[in-house]
Amino acid sequence: MPEEEIRHHLAATPEWELTEDGKGIARDFRCRNFVGCVERIDQIAELAEAEQHHPDLHLTGYRNLRVELTTHAIGGLSENDFIVAAKIDRLLG
């Protein structure tokens, strides 16, 4: 995906940032506790299955959740990554 298009999509999903390698986008969530993070993971998992686009989910420090999206098949970003990011934003508020 061209850099200009990435910037355009990032403007529409302002909670997300480009990953260090530039091949994905990520968002960090701070949950109220461990169970709250696991609940969010479950919600994201249901959405990911429905979309057939699965993020990498990282739960650390018992209440810190990082969600990373990339399109593994192309080794970088696609429009679908931003669509799923926007749906995650709506889902988790």
C-alpha positions as CSV (number, residue, x, y, z in Angstrom):
1,M,0.0,0.0,0.0
2,P,1.4,3.4,-0.9
3,E,2.5,5.7,1.9
4,E,0.0,8.4,1.0
5,E,-2.9,5.9,1.2
6,I,-1.6,4.6,4.6
7,R,-1.6,8.2,5.9
8,H,-5.1,8.7,4.6
9,H,-6.3,5.5,6.4
10,L,-4.4,6.4,9.6
11,A,-6.2,9.7,9.7
12,A,-9.5,7.8,9.7
13,T,-8.3,5.5,12.5
14,P,-6.5,8.0,14.8
15,E,-6.1,5.6,17.7
16,W,-3.9,3.3,15.6
17,E,-0.2,3.8,14.7
18,L,2.1,2.4,12.2
19,T,4.2,-0.4,13.6
20,E,8.0,0.0,13.7
21,D,8.6,-2.1,10.6
22,G,5.9,-0.2,8.7
23,K,4.1,-3.4,7.7
24,G,1.2,-3.2,10.2
25,I,-0.8,-1.0,12.4
26,A,-1.3,-1.3,16.2
27,R,-3.4,0.0,19.0
28,D,-2.8,-0.3,22.8
29,F,-5.6,-0.8,25.3
30,R,-5.3,-0.5,29.1
31,C,-8.0,-2.7,30.7
32,R,-9.4,-2.4,34.2
33,N,-7.9,-5.9,35.0
34,F,-6.9,-9.2,33.6
35,V,-10.5,-10.4,33.1
36,G,-11.4,-7.2,31.3
37,C,-8.5,-7.8,28.8
38,V,-9.6,-11.4,28.2
39,E,-13.1,-10.2,27.6
40,R,-11.8,-7.7,25.0
41,I,-9.8,-10.5,23.4
42,D,-12.9,-12.6,23.1
43,Q,-14.8,-9.7,21.5
44,I,-12.0,-9.1,19.0
45,A,-11.8,-12.9,18.3
46,E,-15.4,-13.0,17.3
47,L,-15.1,-10.0,15.0
48,A,-11.9,-11.4,13.5
49,E,-13.6,-14.7,12.7
50,A,-16.5,-13.0,11.1
51,E,-14.1,-10.8,9.0
52,Q,-11.7,-13.7,8.3
53,H,-8.9,-11.3,9.2
54,H,-7.0,-12.1,12.4
55,P,-4.9,-9.7,14.4
56,D,-2.0,-10.5,16.6
57,L,-3.1,-10.0,20.2
58,H,-0.6,-9.4,23.0
59,L,-1.6,-9.4,26.7
60,T,1.1,-8.2,29.0
61,G,1.3,-6.9,32.6
62,Y,-2.1,-8.5,33.2
63,R,-4.0,-5.5,31.9
64,N,-2.2,-4.2,28.8
65,L,-3.5,-5.3,25.4
66,R,-1.8,-4.6,22.1
67,V,-3.6,-5.3,18.9
68,E,-1.6,-5.5,15.7
69,L,-3.1,-5.8,12.2
70,T,-1.2,-6.7,9.0
71,T,-2.1,-8.7,6.0
72,H,0.3,-11.7,6.3
73,A,-0.5,-12.9,2.7
74,I,1.1,-9.8,1.2
75,G,3.6,-9.0,4.0
76,G,2.2,-5.6,4.7
77,L,-0.8,-3.4,4.9
78,S,-4.0,-3.7,3.0
79,E,-7.3,-1.7,3.1
80,N,-8.8,-4.7,5.1
81,D,-6.4,-3.9,8.0
82,F,-7.9,-0.5,8.4
83,I,-11.5,-1.8,8.0
84,V,-11.0,-4.3,10.8
85,A,-9.2,-1.6,12.9
86,A,-12.3,0.7,12.5
87,K,-14.6,-2.2,13.4
88,I,-12.5,-2.9,16.5
89,D,-12.8,0.8,17.5
90,R,-16.6,0.7,17.2
91,L,-16.7,-2.6,19.1
92,L,-14.6,-1.5,22.0
93,G,-15.5,2.2,22.0
